[in-house]
Structure formats: structure tokens, C-alpha cells
């Protein structure tokens, strides 16, 4: 029988154990990841080398990405073919991760995560029912792996966008994150290859592999369902700001990113110089940054100060800015509230909505 049509139960190791262990390990990650939220990253103010570690940890916790790689390894059948297919996947997600992050594409993370979950379903179904048996089939499957890699890269870029890597050495930080992702992927595969040699034969049988393929389908569907549930369980958008002098829009505020440290205090008086570098730093950690005109009336200034330093103002920092056009702005990673008049209720609703969003708590 020609090599291209030979049915083999081996994966990237000399037997199928590696692919099965990847599936089992990622199932465990799914069960232990809080709220199935392995995507969130934070890194405001991190140095370029630190983005390598950020990429490593993100991939090792990214159970949906690892599930896809597990499916590819399960289908591949030989070590050489598995390496080639995983390399195609890495090429695909590297292209979109770097380009989308540099260009600033704003792609719906919900839609991307939904497709990523369905990509796991696809490889599970192929492993279960329709392994490629000819060179043409393998080429078509390789093209599909590249295509799904492009989608997975968009998913990675949406997470990297949450911490805003633009500014000084943005390309270096993006590439460093991508390098970390690849290193994390290799680490996961090497660990699996090591464990694979100690599995009993019953876990390497054709029947066990079919169960692994079934597990990929179920977990891929579960990932897609979790995306939909998380999307529709978010708090409804706040409407209070729209009815007053405040409005919400894309994030802005002219804060430097990747510089500074943690501000010495949360509220800076009109006579003090606001540490914009420090504000930019904690913006990446999920803070809301309030900037106000130094000419704000005393009663309004007192109300703003009391809010920021009070218990409801945790992870809110603010200071005056002489070049500010509106009366007040409040910015987090994803949105800016712009107020042409002082509206404390709108500000409180804006911060409350952000802190109810899981993306404000990523670590």
C-alpha cells in the first residue's frame, strides 16, 4: 500500500499516545480553567522580553488552541507529517497575530472564539470519520489547517489588543508575544511526547483514538456554547450616559503605553502633575483612568475625589489635565466616556459596567 494511503495510528511520537495525552491534558485544562476563560491576558507596562513569557503562559492555558493541535496530531499519523501540519498552523496564526496587532484590526472576539471552537469540532470529525488517505486529501487538509491558523491568530491578536501594545517598540512586543506562543506550543508537545512513552497499550488502541476524536468534537461544541453563553450573560450596556452630557466611544485619552509604573496614589489634585506614564501603565491592568479639567468647580471636584478614593472607586485613578477639551473623560482598555458636563452618575455607571466585565479582571 502506498505510504500516502497507509492508515497509521502513530502521531508525532512513534505511537498514537502523544495525541491522546494532548486531548486528555486539554480536557483537564477545560475542567480547571475558571469560567473557561483561558484567553485573557494583561501586560500594560511590560517590557519586550516579558511579552515572551506572556505568550508562553497564554498558549499553555489556551486549551482551545491546544485542542486544535491535538486533533491535528491525532489525524497526522506520523511524526514527520504532524510536524509539518503543526508548522503550517503556526505559520497561519503568526501571520494574523502580527499583522492584525500592528494594523489594529478590530475583529469581534465573540465571532472569532466561536470559529475557534468550531475548528476543534472539525478536526475531531475528520479524526473520527474521514482521515485523509491520498496526497490530494492531505494537501486539502493542510490548506484547512493554515486557514484555521489564520483564525486562531485573530483570536490571539484580540487578546493582545486588550493590553494595547502600541507605542514604543510595539513591533518588538508583538513579535515577542508571538515567539512566546510558539515556545509554549513546543513545550506542550514535548511534555506530551515525554508522557506518551509511559502510557499503557489500552490507551493507544484504535478504539481509544476514536474516543479521543469524540472528545474533541464534544469539547469543541462546548467551547462554542460557552462563547455564546458568555456573550449573552454580559451586563446590558449602560444607557445613563447617553441621556446626559456624556457619551461613550472608542478608547482615547492620549495616555502612553508600556511606560511608567503604579501611581503613588489614586487621586491627583488640580495643583499636582498627573503621572500620565503611570496612568498608561495601570490602564493595561484593568484600571479606569479619569482625567478632568483643573478648573472643575469645588463641589464637583469634591464629589469626584470622594468617588475615586472611596470603596466604589477601587482600580480608578484620576488627575487634572490642562489640555483636556471636555470637562471630564474616563478611559479603560476598550472604551472612553467623554463628558461635556459633570455627570458623576454616568461616570459611576461607566466604571461599574467595566468592572462587571471579565476582561477587566484578566491577570
C-alpha positions as CSV (number, residue, x, y, z in Angstrom):
1,X,0.0,0.0,0.0
2,X,1.4,3.5,-0.9
3,X,2.7,5.5,2.1
4,X,0.2,8.3,1.3
5,X,-2.7,5.8,1.7
6,X,-1.4,3.9,4.7
7,X,-3.5,4.1,7.8
8,X,-1.3,4.6,10.8
9,X,-2.1,5.1,14.5
10,X,1.1,6.9,15.2
11,X,1.2,10.6,15.9
12,X,4.2,12.9,16.3
13,X,5.7,10.3,18.6
14,X,6.3,6.7,17.4
15,X,2.8,5.7,18.5
16,X,-0.5,7.5,19.0
17,X,-0.1,8.1,22.7
18,X,1.0,11.7,22.3
19,X,-2.1,12.9,20.6
20,X,-4.3,11.1,23.1
21,X,-2.4,12.7,26.0
22,X,-2.8,16.1,24.4
23,X,-6.5,15.6,24.2
24,X,-6.7,14.3,27.8
25,X,-4.5,17.2,29.1
26,X,-6.5,19.8,27.4
27,X,-9.7,18.3,28.7
28,X,-8.3,18.7,32.2
29,X,-7.5,22.3,31.4
30,X,-11.0,22.9,30.3
31,X,-12.3,21.5,33.5
32,X,-10.0,23.5,35.7
33,X,-9.9,26.8,33.8
34,X,-12.1,29.3,35.7
35,X,-15.2,30.1,33.6
36,X,-13.3,28.6,30.6
37,X,-11.5,31.9,30.3
38,X,-8.0,31.0,29.2
39,X,-7.7,33.8,26.7
40,X,-7.4,36.8,28.9
41,X,-4.0,38.5,29.1
42,X,-2.7,41.6,30.7
43,X,0.5,43.3,30.4
44,X,0.3,47.0,30.5
45,X,3.8,48.4,31.0
46,X,5.6,45.1,30.5
47,X,9.0,45.1,28.8
48,X,9.5,43.3,25.5
49,X,11.2,40.2,27.0
50,X,8.3,39.9,29.4
51,X,5.9,39.5,26.4
52,X,7.7,36.3,25.6
53,X,6.6,34.8,28.9
54,X,3.1,36.3,28.5
55,X,2.9,34.4,25.1
56,X,4.1,31.1,26.7
57,X,1.6,31.2,29.5
58,X,-1.2,32.3,27.2
59,X,-0.6,29.3,24.9
60,X,-0.2,26.8,27.8
61,X,-3.5,28.0,29.2
62,X,-5.2,28.3,25.8
63,X,-7.0,24.9,25.9
64,X,-8.9,25.5,22.7
65,X,-5.7,26.2,20.7
66,X,-4.1,23.1,22.3
67,X,-7.2,21.0,21.5
68,X,-6.9,22.0,17.8
69,X,-3.2,21.0,17.8
70,X,-4.2,17.7,19.5
71,X,-6.7,17.0,16.7
72,X,-4.1,17.8,14.0
73,X,-1.6,15.4,15.7
74,X,-4.2,12.7,16.0
75,X,-5.0,12.9,12.3
76,X,-1.4,13.2,11.1
77,X,-0.4,9.6,11.8
78,X,3.4,10.1,11.6
79,X,5.9,12.3,13.3
80,X,7.0,14.0,10.1
81,X,3.5,14.8,8.9
82,X,2.5,16.0,12.4
83,X,5.4,18.4,12.5
84,X,4.6,19.7,9.0
85,X,1.0,20.3,9.8
86,X,1.7,22.0,13.2
87,X,4.2,24.2,11.4
88,X,1.5,25.2,8.9
89,X,-0.8,26.1,11.8
90,X,2.0,28.1,13.5
91,X,2.6,30.0,10.2
92,X,-1.1,30.8,9.9
93,X,-1.6,32.2,13.3
94,X,1.7,34.0,13.3
95,X,0.7,35.9,10.1
96,X,-2.6,37.2,11.5
97,X,-1.4,37.7,15.1
98,X,1.4,40.0,13.9
99,X,-0.4,41.8,11.1
100,X,-3.7,42.3,12.9
101,X,-2.0,43.6,16.0
102,X,0.2,46.0,14.0
103,X,-2.7,47.3,11.8
104,X,-5.1,47.4,14.7
105,X,-7.9,45.3,13.1
106,X,-11.0,45.3,15.3
107,X,-12.5,41.9,14.9
108,X,-15.3,40.6,17.1
109,X,-13.7,38.3,19.7
110,X,-17.0,36.5,20.1
111,X,-17.2,35.6,16.4
112,X,-13.5,34.6,16.4
113,X,-13.8,32.4,19.5
114,X,-16.9,30.8,18.0
115,X,-15.0,29.8,14.9
116,X,-12.0,28.6,17.0
117,X,-14.4,26.3,18.9
118,X,-15.9,25.0,15.7
119,X,-12.4,24.4,14.3
120,X,-11.8,21.9,17.1
121,X,-15.1,20.2,16.1
122,X,-13.9,20.0,12.5
123,X,-10.6,18.3,13.3
124,X,-12.4,16.0,15.7
125,X,-14.9,14.9,13.0
126,X,-12.0,14.4,10.5
127,X,-10.1,12.3,13.0
128,X,-13.3,10.3,13.7
129,X,-14.7,9.7,10.3
130,X,-12.6,11.0,7.4
131,X,-8.8,10.8,7.8
132,X,-7.0,11.9,4.6
133,X,-5.8,8.9,2.6
134,X,-4.3,10.5,-0.6
135,X,-1.8,13.2,-1.3
136,X,-4.6,15.4,-2.5
137,X,-6.6,14.9,0.7
138,X,-3.5,15.7,2.8
139,X,-2.9,18.9,0.8
140,X,-6.5,20.0,1.2
141,X,-6.3,19.3,4.9
142,X,-3.1,21.2,5.1
143,X,-4.8,24.2,3.5
144,X,-7.6,23.9,6.0
145,X,-5.1,23.9,8.9
146,X,-3.5,27.1,7.5
147,X,-6.9,28.7,7.2
148,X,-7.9,27.8,10.8
149,X,-4.4,29.0,11.9
150,X,-5.3,32.4,10.5
151,X,-8.5,32.5,12.5
152,X,-6.6,31.3,15.7
153,X,-4.2,34.2,15.1
154,X,-7.0,36.7,15.0
155,X,-8.1,35.3,18.4
156,X,-4.6,35.8,19.8
157,X,-4.5,39.3,18.4
158,X,-7.8,40.3,20.0
159,X,-6.4,39.3,23.4
160,X,-3.1,41.2,22.8
161,X,-5.2,44.2,21.7
162,X,-6.8,44.2,25.2
163,X,-3.5,45.3,26.7
164,X,-2.6,47.8,23.9
165,X,0.9,47.1,22.7
166,X,1.1,50.2,20.5
167,X,3.7,52.9,21.1
168,X,7.4,52.5,21.6
169,X,8.7,49.1,20.3
170,X,5.2,47.9,19.5
171,X,6.6,45.5,16.8
172,X,9.1,44.1,19.2
173,X,6.4,43.4,21.9
174,X,4.1,41.8,19.3
175,X,6.8,39.6,17.9
176,X,8.0,38.7,21.4
177,X,4.4,37.6,22.3
178,X,4.2,35.5,19.1
179,X,7.6,33.9,19.9
180,X,6.3,33.0,23.4
181,X,3.1,31.5,21.8
182,X,5.3,29.2,19.7
183,X,7.6,28.3,22.6
184,X,4.5,27.5,24.7
185,X,3.2,25.2,21.9
186,X,6.5,23.4,21.6
187,X,6.7,23.0,25.4
188,X,3.2,21.4,25.5
189,X,4.1,19.0,22.7
190,X,7.4,18.0,24.3
191,X,5.8,17.3,27.6
192,X,3.1,15.2,25.9
193,X,5.8,13.3,24.0
194,X,7.6,12.5,27.2
195,X,4.4,11.3,29.0
196,X,3.4,9.3,25.9
197,X,6.1,6.7,26.4
198,X,4.6,5.6,29.7
199,X,1.0,5.0,28.7
200,X,-0.4,1.5,28.8
201,X,-1.3,-0.1,25.5
202,X,-5.1,0.2,26.1
203,X,-4.8,3.9,25.8
204,X,-3.1,3.7,22.4
205,X,-5.6,1.5,20.6
206,X,-7.7,2.5,17.6
207,X,-10.7,2.5,19.9
208,X,-9.0,4.9,22.3
209,X,-8.2,7.2,19.5
210,X,-11.9,7.2,18.4
211,X,-12.8,8.2,21.9
212,X,-10.3,11.0,21.7
213,X,-11.8,12.2,18.5
214,X,-15.2,12.1,20.0
215,X,-13.9,14.1,23.0
216,X,-12.6,16.7,20.6
217,X,-16.0,17.1,19.0
218,X,-17.7,17.4,22.3
219,X,-15.2,19.9,23.8
220,X,-15.2,22.0,20.6
221,X,-19.0,22.2,20.8
222,X,-18.8,23.0,24.5
223,X,-16.3,25.8,23.7
224,X,-18.6,27.3,21.1
225,X,-21.6,27.1,23.5
226,X,-19.5,28.8,26.3
227,X,-18.7,31.7,23.9
228,X,-22.4,32.2,23.2
229,X,-23.4,31.9,26.9
230,X,-20.7,34.3,28.0
231,X,-21.7,36.8,25.3
232,X,-25.3,36.9,26.3
233,X,-24.7,36.8,30.0
234,X,-22.8,40.1,30.0
235,X,-24.5,43.1,31.6
236,X,-26.6,45.2,29.4
237,X,-25.0,48.4,28.1
238,X,-25.4,51.4,30.4
239,X,-27.8,54.0,28.9
240,X,-27.5,56.6,31.6
241,X,-24.5,58.3,29.9
242,X,-26.4,58.6,26.6
243,X,-29.2,60.6,28.1
244,X,-26.9,63.2,29.7
245,X,-23.8,65.2,28.8
246,X,-21.7,62.1,28.5
247,X,-21.2,59.7,25.6
248,X,-19.2,56.5,25.0
249,X,-16.8,55.8,22.2
250,X,-13.5,54.1,21.2
251,X,-10.7,54.3,23.7
252,X,-8.8,57.5,23.6
253,X,-7.1,59.8,26.0
254,X,-3.5,60.2,24.8
255,X,-2.0,58.0,27.6
256,X,1.4,56.5,26.9
257,X,1.5,52.7,27.0
258,X,4.4,50.5,28.0
259,X,6.0,53.1,30.3
260,X,5.8,54.2,33.9
261,X,4.8,52.2,37.0
262,X,2.0,52.2,39.5
263,X,0.9,55.7,40.5
264,X,1.7,56.8,44.1
265,X,-2.0,57.4,44.8
266,X,-5.3,57.3,43.1
267,X,-6.4,60.9,43.0
268,X,-4.2,63.9,42.0
269,X,-5.3,67.4,42.8
270,X,-5.6,70.2,40.2
271,X,-2.4,71.7,41.5
272,X,-0.5,68.4,41.1
273,X,1.0,67.0,37.9
274,X,-0.8,63.8,36.9
275,X,1.6,60.9,36.2
276,X,0.4,60.1,32.7
277,X,3.0,57.4,32.2
278,X,1.8,55.6,35.4
279,X,-1.8,56.1,34.3
280,X,-0.9,54.4,31.0
281,X,0.7,51.5,32.9
282,X,-2.3,50.7,35.1
283,X,-4.7,51.1,32.2
284,X,-3.3,47.8,30.9
285,X,-4.1,46.3,34.3
286,X,-7.8,46.9,34.0
287,X,-8.0,50.4,35.7
288,X,-10.3,53.2,34.7
289,X,-8.4,56.5,34.3
290,X,-10.3,59.7,34.9
291,X,-8.9,63.0,33.5
292,X,-10.6,66.3,34.4
293,X,-10.2,70.0,33.7
294,X,-8.3,71.7,36.6
295,X,-11.0,74.4,36.6
296,X,-13.7,72.0,37.9
297,X,-15.9,73.7,40.5
298,X,-15.1,72.9,44.1
299,X,-18.3,70.9,44.8
300,X,-17.8,68.8,41.6
301,X,-14.1,68.3,42.5
302,X,-15.0,67.1,46.0
303,X,-17.6,64.7,44.6
304,X,-15.1,63.3,42.1
305,X,-12.4,62.9,44.7
306,X,-14.7,61.2,47.1
307,X,-15.7,58.7,44.4
308,X,-12.2,57.8,43.3
309,X,-10.7,57.4,46.8
310,X,-13.8,55.7,48.1
311,X,-14.6,52.0,48.1
312,X,-16.6,52.3,44.8
313,X,-13.5,53.8,43.2
314,X,-11.2,50.8,43.6
315,X,-9.0,50.5,40.5
316,X,-9.9,54.0,39.4
317,X,-7.2,56.7,39.2
318,X,-7.6,60.3,38.1
319,X,-5.8,63.6,37.7
320,X,-6.2,67.0,36.1
321,X,-5.1,67.8,32.6
322,X,-4.8,71.3,31.3
323,X,-5.1,70.4,27.6
324,X,-8.3,68.5,28.1
325,X,-11.2,69.6,25.8
326,X,-14.2,68.1,27.5
327,X,-15.0,68.6,31.2
328,X,-14.1,65.0,32.0
329,X,-13.1,61.8,30.4
330,X,-12.9,58.2,31.8
331,X,-10.9,55.6,29.8
332,X,-10.4,51.9,30.1
333,X,-8.8,49.5,27.7
334,X,-11.9,49.2,25.5
335,X,-13.9,52.4,25.7
336,X,-13.8,56.1,26.7
337,X,-16.5,58.1,28.4
338,X,-16.5,61.7,27.3
339,X,-18.5,64.3,29.3
340,X,-19.1,67.9,28.2
341,X,-20.7,68.5,31.6
342,X,-20.1,67.0,35.0
343,X,-22.1,63.8,35.5
344,X,-20.9,61.6,38.4
345,X,-23.8,59.1,37.9
346,X,-22.7,58.4,34.3
347,X,-19.1,58.0,35.5
348,X,-20.1,55.6,38.2
349,X,-22.2,53.6,35.8
350,X,-19.4,53.5,33.3
351,X,-16.9,52.1,35.8
352,X,-19.4,49.7,37.2
353,X,-20.1,48.3,33.8
354,X,-16.4,47.8,33.1
355,X,-15.6,46.1,36.4
356,X,-18.5,43.7,35.8
357,X,-16.8,42.7,32.5
358,X,-14.5,39.7,32.9
359,X,-11.9,41.4,30.7
360,X,-11.3,44.0,33.4
361,X,-10.0,41.2,35.7
362,X,-7.6,39.4,33.4
363,X,-4.2,38.8,35.0
